[in-house]
Amino acid sequence: MAKVLVPIADGTEEMEAVIIIDVLRRAQIDVCVASVMPGRKEITASRGVRLIADVLLEECVGQDWDMITLPGGQPGATHLHDSTTLLALLKGQIAQQRWVAAICASPAVVLGRHGLISQATATCFPACQQELAGQTAAVSQERVVVDVKLVTSQGPGTAVEFALRLVELLGGEQKANEVQKAMVVTQPRASAA
């Protein structure tokens, strides 16, 4: 079973976090939600929704993750950016050529500002695309972009499509189709292949 780490923080975009977690768990993917906020699992998301993480991020060090997936939102993405523990985990993930995924502001604010995607094509929240342009090989206008071991997406409105693509990458096209059908998602989903 694939293992995915989803870090969250005060100001995380709740739709993105919850949709990612929910869709991956529907696919029987092992999801660990980790708070980057020092000493507390409960966070207040960008629209005031309270979310409770499974663990503190420090408890995730030394584990292998098939994917680390970053929700966006502000100031959530900034909190993710500022976490030295998360930065170390992301650097290790990239060095081991394992999946990293980010949506909304996180491709620019977390990955881009740390210089982690300079050779990739990526997308992000439209208001962050100018910043992303200086941090990546190319900025795409696609809703979801897969480039080598990086998956990026644009925002709350693309979260279901993004999460289904993650399922496809980790669990295969058949599993993604099963989850999509069970959720009554009727929009076409482009294949990752």
C-alpha positions in Angstrom: 0.0 0.0 0.0 1.3 3.4 -1.0 2.1 5.9 1.9 1.5 9.6 1.4 2.4 12.4 3.7 0.1 15.5 3.7 1.5 18.3 5.8 -0.9 21.0 7.0 -0.6 24.3 8.9 -2.6 27.3 10.0 -4.0 28.9 6.9 -3.9 25.7 4.8 -6.7 25.7 2.1 -9.1 23.3 3.7 -10.8 22.2 0.4 -7.5 21.1 -1.0 -6.3 19.4 2.1 -9.6 17.5 2.8 -10.1 16.6 -0.9 -6.6 15.2 -1.2 -6.9 13.2 2.0 -10.4 11.9 1.3 -9.8 10.9 -2.3 -6.5 9.1 -1.5 -8.1 7.3 1.4 -11.0 6.2 -0.8 -8.4 4.5 -2.9 -7.1 2.7 0.2 -3.9 4.7 0.1 -2.3 5.1 3.5 -2.4 8.9 4.2 -0.6 10.5 7.2 -1.7 14.1 7.9 1.0 15.9 9.8 0.9 19.4 11.4 3.9 21.6 10.9 2.7 23.9 13.7 5.1 23.5 16.6 3.6 21.4 19.4 0.0 21.1 18.2 -2.0 18.9 15.9 -5.0 21.1 15.5 -4.8 23.8 12.9 -7.2 26.5 11.8 -7.4 26.5 8.0 -7.8 29.5 5.7 -11.5 29.8 6.0 -11.7 29.1 9.7 -12.3 25.3 9.5 -10.4 23.4 12.2 -8.5 20.3 11.2 -6.7 17.8 13.4 -3.6 16.1 12.1 -2.7 12.5 12.8 0.8 13.4 14.0 3.2 16.3 14.4 5.6 16.5 11.4 8.6 15.6 13.5 7.1 12.1 13.9 7.4 11.6 10.2 11.2 12.0 10.0 13.0 8.7 9.1 10.0 7.2 7.3 9.8 6.4 3.6 7.0 8.1 1.7 5.8 7.2 -1.7 4.6 10.8 -2.1 4.6 14.0 -0.2 1.6 16.2 -1.1 1.4 19.9 -0.2 -2.0 21.7 -0.1 -1.9 25.4 -0.7 -3.7 28.4 0.8 -2.2 31.3 2.7 -0.6 31.7 5.1 -0.5 27.9 5.1 1.9 27.6 2.2 4.2 30.1 4.0 4.1 28.0 7.1 5.0 24.9 5.0 7.9 26.9 3.5 9.2 27.9 6.9 9.3 24.4 8.2 13.0 23.2 8.2 11.7 19.7 8.9 9.5 19.7 5.9 12.3 21.1 3.8 14.6 18.2 4.8 11.8 15.7 4.0 11.2 17.2 0.6 14.9 17.3 -0.2 15.2 13.6 0.7 12.1 12.7 -1.3 13.6 14.4 -4.4 17.0 12.8 -3.9 15.3 9.4 -3.7 13.3 10.2 -6.9 10.0 9.8 -5.2 6.8 11.7 -5.9 6.3 15.3 -4.7 2.9 17.0 -5.4 1.8 20.5 -4.6 -1.3 22.6 -5.4 -2.3 26.3 -5.3 0.4 28.5 -3.8 2.6 25.7 -2.7 4.4 25.0 -6.0 5.7 28.6 -6.0 5.9 29.4 -2.3 7.2 26.1 -1.0 8.9 24.2 -3.8 9.9 27.2 -6.0 11.3 29.4 -3.2 13.5 26.6 -2.0 14.8 25.9 -5.5 13.4 22.4 -5.7 11.7 22.5 -9.1 14.1 24.6 -11.3 14.2 21.9 -14.0 10.5 21.0 -14.1 7.4 22.2 -15.9 4.8 23.1 -13.3 1.6 25.1 -12.6 0.1 26.8 -9.6 -2.5 29.3 -8.5 -2.9 31.9 -11.2 -1.8 34.8 -9.0 1.4 33.0 -8.2 2.4 32.1 -11.7 4.6 35.1 -12.3 6.6 34.1 -9.3 6.7 30.5 -10.4 8.0 31.6 -13.8 11.3 32.5 -12.2 11.6 29.3 -10.3 10.9 26.6 -12.8 11.8 25.5 -16.3 8.3 26.4 -17.7 4.9 27.4 -16.3 1.9 25.5 -17.7 -1.7 26.7 -17.9 -2.9 23.1 -17.6 -5.1 22.3 -14.5 -2.8 19.4 -13.4 0.8 18.9 -14.6 2.9 15.8 -14.2 6.6 16.2 -15.0 8.9 13.4 -14.0 8.2 12.9 -10.2 6.4 16.2 -9.7 2.7 16.8 -9.8 1.3 20.4 -9.6 -2.2 21.9 -9.8 -3.9 25.3 -9.7 -6.3 25.6 -6.8 -9.5 24.5 -5.0 -11.4 24.1 -8.2 -8.8 21.6 -9.5 -8.4 19.7 -6.3 -10.6 16.7 -7.2 -8.9 16.3 -10.6 -5.5 16.7 -8.9 -6.3 14.1 -6.2 -7.6 11.6 -8.8 -4.4 12.0 -10.7 -2.4 11.2 -7.6 -4.5 8.0 -7.2 -3.8 7.1 -10.7 0.0 7.6 -10.2 0.1 5.6 -7.0 -2.7 3.0 -7.5 -3.2 2.7 -11.3 -5.8 3.9 -13.8 -8.4 1.3 -12.8 -8.3 2.4 -9.2 -8.6 6.0 -10.2 -11.6 5.2 -12.4 -13.3 3.3 -9.6 -12.9 6.2 -7.2 -14.0 8.7 -9.8 -17.1 6.7 -10.6 -18.0 6.1 -6.9 -17.7 9.9 -6.2 -19.9 10.6 -9.3 -17.3 12.8 -10.8 -18.4 13.2 -14.4 -15.7 15.5 -15.8 -13.2 13.6 -18.0 -9.9 12.9 -16.3 -6.8 13.1 -18.5 -4.6 10.1 -18.1 -1.1 10.4 -16.5 0.4 8.2 -19.2 
